[in-house]
């Protein structure tokens, strides 16, 4: 929850795909949930990531590094 209050709509992030895929992709924060899941200590963030050729399948695990 260290990022709560620091992640804002309009921020950029770098999405790194987990195995079996790889690669890094630029994305834009479009939604930051205002509700925290107390059980997991997480909150939701939605990013827009261009995928014009459909190369990135839905449901792939990833990590995001947010840029100031």
N, C-alpha and C positions, 0 to 999 in steps of 0.2 A: 504494500500500500504506500510505499515511498513515493510513488508517482501521482497519487491522488492529489488533485489540485494543481498539478504541474502540467499534466497532459491537457491540451486545449484543442478545440475545433480549429482547423486550419493549419495545425502543425504538420510537419513532414516527418515521416518515419522510414526506416530502411527495414524491409521485411526479408528475413533469411529463412529459406525453406529447409525443413528437416528431411532426413533420409526417408525414402529413397531418392528424393529430388534434391536439387541443390540450386544455388543462385541467390542473388540479392536483388531486390526490386524496390524502387521508390514508391511510396504510397502517401496518401493525404488523410489526416484524421477528419472524419465527417460527423461522428457522434461520440460523445463521452457520457456514459451512463451516470446518473446521479445517485444510484443505489449501489451500496456496497454489499457483497455477499460475505456476511460475518463468519460463516463456516470456513470459507477458503481464504478470506482476506484479500479478495480480488474485486475488481470492478470491470465492467465491459467497455470496450473501445471498438468503434467500427472505423475501418480504413477503406479508402477507395484505391484500388490497385488496378491499373489498366491491364487488360488481358485480351487484346483484340483478336488474337489468333486462337484463343482457347487452349493455350499450352499449359496453363496452370489449372489442375483439377480442383474442384470444390472439396473442402474438408481436409486439406493437407495441413499438418501441424507446422507451425512456424513460430519464429521469435521476432520481436520488433525492437529496434533501437530508435528512440525518438531524438530528433534533432531540434535544438533550441528554437 
